[in-house]
Amino acid sequence: MKEKGTNEIILDKIDMVRRMPISHPAFSAGKKAFLDGLACGLLGSCQKEIETLRKALKNLYGRNESDEISTPEMAILGGAAIHTLEIDDTHSLSSVHAAGPVMGGVLAAAFGLKGRNFTGKKILESIIVGYEVACRTGAAARGRDPYARGFHPTGVYGAIGAACGISYLLDLSREEIDLALGIAASKASGLMTYLQGGGWTKKLHPGWAANAGVHSAFLASNGFPGPKGVLSGKYNFMDAHTENPDWEKALSDIHEIFEVERMSFKLFGCCRAIHASITAALEIISENKEPFSPEEIEEVEIVIPDEDIFLVAEPQEKKKNPQTPEECQFSIYWGVGVSLCRGRAFLEEFSQEALTDKKVRKILPKISYKIDKKMNELRPEFFPAEVYVKHKSGKTFSKGIKAPKGDAKNPVGKEELGKKAEILLSLTDWPSYKKNIQRISQLENWKETGSLLKVWQQAMLGEKANDWGEFVK
């Protein structure tokens, strides 16, 4: 019997979703991911970056005020909106932020085909499929390798995940999904150059991936074929982004669990590589009973593995002197310093306003890092860190963290994730956000999703939040 190829194994897993009962834990995990992505996206839609993107796309597509938003336009806006505040979900083994590409693409496609009256279950299943493909392929590549080649895993693997999720939504056949995956592989992109040259391209990557997914699925559904079996063979998708994809490990438990069940949910508004250090700093604050003043701190040492130093710790002259909110989000010095000074590290701590905080600025020069190569052995399943704070009294506070709060290995509960969603949506002017958060808990039982898609459309169009409607199950 011929051994199955990688594409066949992935397609087998998608077929499993078609037969999966609502009682499967993937549905519960999918609702958590959906709620988190929804809250991130609705608040993200109100940000200046998305307003700028919205204006550019409106001019590009030639849309008048009275025109309905197109599916590709909505996909770009939705994917970018979910990711723009850097507080959306992530996946340890792949470093993929799945919500932006997958959810952004699925909701755009569902709105574009709203006449088909998609159920909540169908939306959830499509998201589960998209997460599975994006995260399994990303895990085979192992986030470190694409990063080393200059690729952002979310833009690359998110695109093929979005294509498969949208294809599932469209009820494409197994063969058509394979063709859509092949098309998306040629559209997948996203470079890490934002770390050296600034800009907003990282925020755009999930939107671009969602857009790639939309185009790929609709092309395949209309008879435009992509290459079959794109995940293996001489010119395969994976070898373009990683040296030696580890499919054996990535697929080892594919029949046992869905990747949506292994998502990590951010409780801090910055790069995930900083979260363990922030968790340690906040636990030190808890021990001290209150935040530290700059004068109380003599020095701070952070101990980390060496995988992420060029993402968040080097070059030190730049990382210790961030000039934009985006630079704060990718500075381990800022993340730890603001946590020690303010006792929190949510959205405000990485905002334009926070940049001028003199107390935080005084702490940054006192912070250094050290590499512990033994910590590398824990990656990528864990994101470990240790923080040592030398107090002027002579006492040294210390805390080690193996997995930050919110990580799949240190998960956040449904209640706490609901509180996060409430906090994010309270920052909009949506009057019925609490009621709608509660309704998401029954999403798999919704007979129609038109009201949800309408709210998403309103947000992507930039309509005022106090005009957004209510979800009708």
ABEGO torsion letter per residue (X at the ends): XBBBBAAAAAAAAAAAAAABBAABAAAAAAAAAAAAAAAAAAAAAABAAAAAAAAAAAAAAGBBAABBBBAAAAAAAAAAAAAAAGABBBBAAAGBBAAAAAAAAAAAAAAAAAAAGBBAAAAAAAAAAAAAAAAAAAAAAEAAAAAAAGBBAAAAAAAAAAAAAAAAAAGBBAAAAAAAAAAAAAABBEBAAAAAAEEAAAAAAAAAAAAAAAAAAAAAAAGBBBBBGAABEAABAAAAABABBBAAAAAAAAAABBAAAABBBBABBBBAAAAAAAAAAAAAAAAAGBBBBAAABABBBBBBBAAAAAAAAOBAAAAABBABAAAAAABAAAAAAAAAAAGBBBAAAABAAAAABAAAAAAAAABBBBBBAAAAAAOAABBBBBBBBBBAAGBBBBBBBABBBGBAABBBBAAAAAAAAAAAAAABABAAAAAAAAAAAAAAABABAAAAAAAAAAAAAGBBAAABBBBBX
